[in-house]
Structures are given as structure tokens and as C-alpha cells.
């Protein structure tokens, strides 16, 4: 009987991590003397081929599951899955699992769930594989103290916000990916292959938080960390064998994770013991054992099927992307018109109050109220600008955050937009206590609004870089230094921004600013807060913040859109740099009553961006796409003939 050939079927456009797993399976099978390869386009197959779908649900989504409708073909397929039982993808795997010749999963919890559904699933335990090994026994020079890698979910963002202080006080990095579409390769929000393993090898602690409430153990992530010497601090999990708490890694409830992380980082001997134990454990459990079991099942399948020769393989010719329609392209109805009318009325009331409260005898020209003695001593590199209106309870915290950070080459310019709650006097008292801080307080004799206040502050700024800080928010101690470093590392960037910790009266509630600079995202709404470090030259060229009333509350969003429209870009800091106060009374409450007028205004100022001209383009496939199209057409013809013959 001819020898078995194991063929791992992969879509070219699926998640890169599964390509890594496919390569590891092929490598281990080859070491066992089995012929194996990865199939990423349409190929001719032999009667003794057995196919592996990795992962089952993703392949079916990307390439279609029609080929599994014929039981003679499905029984030659082994499905390998890695989805949490609580996810919708798991249900897809169950559907196909009843048709396949065999099912394997990396989690014992998932295996039990499959078996409860009547599927004869088996556990494929991942373990040591030589191509993933980056362990250095005596490594003591790590670039990062803390690393998080995983798809962004509200639950994870909330948990990471809770450990914010540990993140901003340490060398940390948050790589949050967007799973709306497969991450097919390296980019700013997703790392893969050797670059990922080198990153892990340079990390002391890898933080792990579950996507959902189910305590599903991310076994593959733990194994990958162990290969590279990163100690995993994970949210409490079930079915973690053979990993043991406090021997190979550390488990913690989310409520105690800040303390657990701090304790780990302050105990290098414990870290070293954990990393060595985890590596020894993974070496004792080689992946070859699991692949040998996989090969044994494949041999049994090869003996039982009737051996058709087939043309088989992926046929997708374009990367998968979710179809997302911008909110402003949807069909409007009467409710939208009412919302827009309410917004206009409220803006009219704001304008009317300004006119009524303004004494016509008062000169509206802004005036410099006060300067500290340090103002004339030197010209700083960074100007922190702050628009202030009725934030007496918060403004001192904002000022202290800017003045007490690790970056000191700065000045502060506050523009008081005719506050009536004591904010002006509060700032004056703070300046009296802080004569060493170069600072100017400018006062608007009449209320003029946020964009005019920011533009006025910018007019007084002397630094080459301008940091925008709202008077109810705060910059973390290391935040400004990290933003300056990001600008220095990317001299062509127009501005730099980072991750912000959202908080309210109860404490941290989530994150914002997690995505890197991707202009196409701006077409669908804002994802970058005003708290950013902008080159003064760039802000000057863009003529500051817009005064268009339709963009009330969207002035920063429209500025980022104009940066993209003009071909500029931003540098992104992948850790927490600031704290954003989330309040029901914030400007966003009015802004979000209706977004129609705002989007209309942005479409006028940024037509290329908003038309989709800056959407992600994939123009690197070239001849490969053409050949796949030809193969797909040939396969379609073959399938039609085959179905006719077997009808």
C-alpha cells in the first residue's frame, strides 16, 4: 500500500497563527518520516492523501464548506480546532465535526464539549517544537517588563485598564488586534512568527485575560510563552494541566491581578524559577507525541476510504473583510431628522446664552492674566495646551499630571474660556505654588468655545511640539516622555498618540486609542482622542482646529481626518499614556445626539478619505491571484462533472 501523505489545507487569507501551527505540524510529521505539506491553492490529490483542516471553522468561512457535503470526501478530513466553547465559531465546528473523519482540539475542555455533542473528538496536546524554541537559560536583559497580545474585547480592555498603573510605570506594550477579519501577517497591531517569539523572549511577564467570562485556558499561548522564557500571568482558568499555578505560571483573579503583577516583577528569583520550570515542562511534552497520534488517526482514515483522485484546495482570491457600511451611508428616517433638529436647537441655545451673557461694552479680545517667573527662562520643546471651562474640581489634577511627569522640558498654556465656577482662581493659586513651571494663563473675557480656546492656546505656544490636555483628564507620569520618544523615532509623523485608560467615579472602566494609525478606520468614526502630541508645524499648516459649528465636539476627529487627507500619519504608543474621564455630562453627550451634520462636514473637508480612496488595498498578489482564478475555474468545471457523474 502506498504511503500516507498528510495535506494540511490552509486558506492563504486566514489568521497567520494557524499558518504557524500548520508549519509546526508538517515539520513534526516530516521528522516522523511521514510525507506532509501545506496546501494553499488548488492541487491534484492522490487516493492515499488525508486532509487536515486547520482550523475547521475559519476555512469554512473563508473558502466555503461545500466540499464537506459529500461524505466520501469529508471522511478523509481531520478537523483541528482551537475555539472556545462559548464562541459562535465552536458551534460551526460542531456542525462540521459530525461530518469529518476525525476531530482534534488543543483544549481538554473543548474535547469534552465535543464529546457531549456526540462527536468523537480527541485531544491534540501541543508541546515543545524546535522551530519555536527561543529560550535563553540565563537571560536577564529584557526589553519589556509586561506584554499583552490578543484580540481586543470590552472585557479585556476593562481588565487591562485595572492594571493601568503597573503598565504605565513599567516598560509595557499592549498589542490589541482587531478580529473583524483574519490577521494574515505582521502589522502594527499583530505580530507573528519569529518576530513574535523574539518579542516574547525579551519579555518578563506575558499577561493573559480571557476573551469572555468562561475560564478557558489559552493553552497555545502558555506553550508559546514557555518556549521563549516569558512568564505567563493568567486570569484563573480551568483544565490547565500539565501547567500548575506557582510552579510554571501564575493564575490570578482579575481583582487581584494588579497586586500579582507587581509582586512578580519585584521578585526576579521567582520569575527565573517560573520560566525555567515552564520550559522544562514543555520540553518534557514534545509536540511530536501529539502529531504521532494525529498521523495514526490519518493512517486509519486512509485505510477505510475508497480513494478518489480529487482537485482540492482554497479558491479565495481576495482577502476577507467584513462589509462595514459607514453610519452616514445608511438610509435616514424621521427619527434622524428629529435628532438633528434637537442637536441644532441645543447648539442654538449655547450660542444664544453666549450672546445674552456677553456685555457689549466688554472687549472680547483674549488677555494674558498671569505668567510664572519661569516663563522667560528658556524656550521649551513641548507646549502643553489646555482649554478650561468650569472644571474647578479637576483642573489641578490635570496640571499636576503634566508638571510632575518624567518629561520636564515643557511649558503649560491654559486658556480660561470665561469660567464662572472658580476655575480661574484655582489655576492662579496653583501657579503661585508652582513658580518653577513655565506657565501662562490666558483669559477669554467672553465664552468662545473649545476650538477657539485651543487655537488661542496654540497661538501662545513656543514649543516645536504641542500636547493637548483637556482640563478634566490627566497624562500619566511616563506618558509625555513616551509620546516624545515616539515622535523622535518617527520624524515624518504629524502627531503621536497612545492608549488611554478610561475612568469614572468608580475607577478604571476600559481603554481607548488601542488601534494604530490606520486612516481607513477614520471613515467610520473617530478612534483617537484629542490627547495627543502634535508637531506645531503640522498644526500650523492645517490651520488649527476647525470652527465649523457642525463639528461641535468633533474638532479633534476632523483634524485627524485632515492629517490623513493630506497624506500625513501618526505614531502610536502601545501602552497607557493618559487617563480619560468618562462623564455623562461630557461634550460627547451633545455631539452624539446626531452625527449626520458632522459627517457631512468631514466629507466636505476630506473627500478622498471619506470616499474610501484610502481604504486598505492589497495589490501584492499579482500573478498568484490570476493563477488561482484559473485554477478555481478549472475546479468548478471538474466539480460540476463529478457531481453529475455521482448524482
HUNOR-V513440 format. One record per backbone hydrogen bond with DSSP energy under -1.0 kcal/mol. CO is the residue of the C=O (numbers start at 0). NH is the residue of the N-H. If there is no record, write none. Layout:
BEGIN
<<CO & NH> <CO & NH>>
END
This chain:
BEGIN
<<4 & 49> <5 & 36> <6 & 51> <7 & 38> <8 & 53> <10 & 13> <14 & 17> <15 & 19> <16 & 20> <17 & 21> <18 & 22> <19 & 23> <20 & 24> <21 & 25> <22 & 26> <23 & 27> <24 & 28> <25 & 29> <26 & 30> <27 & 31> <28 & 33> <29 & 32> <34 & 5> <36 & 7> <38 & 9> <42 & 311> <45 & 48> <47 & 4> <49 & 6> <50 & 77> <51 & 8> <52 & 79> <54 & 58> <55 & 59> <56 & 60> <57 & 61> <58 & 62> <59 & 63> <64 & 67> <65 & 68> <69 & 72> <69 & 73> <70 & 74> <72 & 75> <73 & 76> <73 & 100> <75 & 50> <76 & 100> <76 & 101> <77 & 52> <78 & 103> <80 & 105> <83 & 86> <87 & 91> <88 & 92> <89 & 93> <90 & 94> <91 & 95> <92 & 96> <93 & 97> <95 & 98> <95 & 99> <101 & 78> <102 & 121> <103 & 80> <104 & 123> <106 & 110> <107 & 111> <108 & 112> <109 & 113> <110 & 114> <111 & 115> <113 & 116> <113 & 118> <114 & 117> <118 & 120> <121 & 104> <127 & 286> <128 & 131> <129 & 132> <135 & 138> <143 & 203> <144 & 204> <145 & 172> <146 & 206> <147 & 174> <149 & 176> <152 & 156> <153 & 157> <154 & 158> <155 & 159> <156 & 160> <157 & 161> <160 & 163> <162 & 166> <163 & 167> <164 & 168> <169 & 171> <170 & 144> <170 & 145> <172 & 147> <174 & 149> <176 & 151> <181 & 183> <182 & 15> <186 & 189> <189 & 186> <192 & 196> <193 & 197> <194 & 198> <195 & 199> <196 & 200> <197 & 201> <199 & 202> <201 & 143> <203 & 230> <204 & 146> <205 & 232> <207 & 234> <213 & 215> <214 & 237> <216 & 218> <217 & 221> <218 & 222> <219 & 223> <220 & 224> <221 & 225> <222 & 226> <224 & 228> <224 & 229> <226 & 133> <230 & 205> <231 & 249> <232 & 207> <233 & 251> <239 & 242> <243 & 246> <243 & 247> <243 & 248> <248 & 245> <249 & 233> <251 & 235> <255 & 259> <256 & 260> <257 & 261> <258 & 262> <259 & 263> <260 & 264> <261 & 265> <263 & 266> <266 & 270> <267 & 271> <268 & 272> <269 & 273> <270 & 274> <271 & 275> <272 & 276> <273 & 277> <274 & 278> <275 & 279> <276 & 280> <277 & 281> <278 & 282> <279 & 283> <281 & 127> <284 & 127> <285 & 288> <286 & 290> <287 & 291> <288 & 292> <289 & 293> <290 & 294> <291 & 295> <292 & 296> <293 & 297> <294 & 298> <295 & 299> <296 & 300> <297 & 301> <298 & 302> <300 & 304> <309 & 44> <311 & 42> <325 & 328> <332 & 336> <333 & 337> <334 & 338> <335 & 339> <336 & 340> <337 & 341> <338 & 342> <339 & 343> <340 & 344> <341 & 345> <342 & 346> <343 & 347> <344 & 348> <345 & 349> <346 & 350> <347 & 351> <348 & 352> <349 & 353> <350 & 354> <351 & 355> <352 & 356> <358 & 361> <366 & 442> <369 & 440> <371 & 374> <373 & 376> <380 & 464> <381 & 410> <382 & 466> <383 & 412> <384 & 468> <385 & 414> <387 & 416> <390 & 393> <390 & 394> <393 & 397> <394 & 398> <395 & 399> <396 & 400> <397 & 401> <398 & 402> <399 & 403> <407 & 409> <408 & 381> <410 & 383> <411 & 439> <412 & 385> <413 & 441> <414 & 387> <415 & 417> <415 & 443> <421 & 425> <422 & 426> <423 & 427> <424 & 428> <425 & 429> <426 & 430> <427 & 431> <428 & 432> <433 & 436> <434 & 373> <437 & 411> <438 & 371> <439 & 413> <440 & 368> <440 & 369> <441 & 415> <442 & 366> <448 & 452> <449 & 453> <450 & 454> <451 & 455> <452 & 456> <453 & 457> <454 & 458> <463 & 535> <464 & 382> <465 & 533> <466 & 384> <469 & 472> <473 & 578> <475 & 478> <476 & 405> <477 & 481> <478 & 482> <479 & 483> <480 & 484> <481 & 485> <482 & 486> <483 & 487> <484 & 488> <489 & 492> <493 & 534> <494 & 570> <495 & 532> <496 & 572> <498 & 576> <498 & 577> <499 & 511> <500 & 579> <501 & 508> <501 & 509> <502 & 581> <503 & 506> <506 & 503> <509 & 501> <511 & 499> <517 & 520> <518 & 521> <520 & 523> <529 & 531> <531 & 467> <532 & 495> <533 & 465> <534 & 538> <535 & 539> <536 & 540> <537 & 541> <538 & 543> <539 & 542> <547 & 550> <548 & 551> <550 & 553> <553 & 557> <554 & 558> <555 & 559> <556 & 560> <557 & 561> <558 & 562> <559 & 563> <560 & 564> <561 & 565> <562 & 567> <563 & 566> <568 & 493> <570 & 496> <572 & 574> <573 & 173> <574 & 498> <576 & 475> <577 & 500> <578 & 473> <579 & 502> <582 & 585> <585 & 588> <586 & 590> <587 & 591> <589 & 592> <594 & 598> <595 & 599> <596 & 600> <597 & 601> <598 & 602> <599 & 603> <600 & 604> <601 & 605> <605 & 609> <606 & 610> <607 & 612> <608 & 611> <611 & 614> <620 & 623> <621 & 625> <622 & 626> <623 & 627> <624 & 628> <625 & 629> <626 & 630> <627 & 631> <628 & 632> <629 & 633> <630 & 634> <631 & 635> <632 & 636> <633 & 637> <634 & 638> <635 & 639> <636 & 640> <637 & 641> <638 & 642> <639 & 643> <640 & 644> <641 & 645>>
END
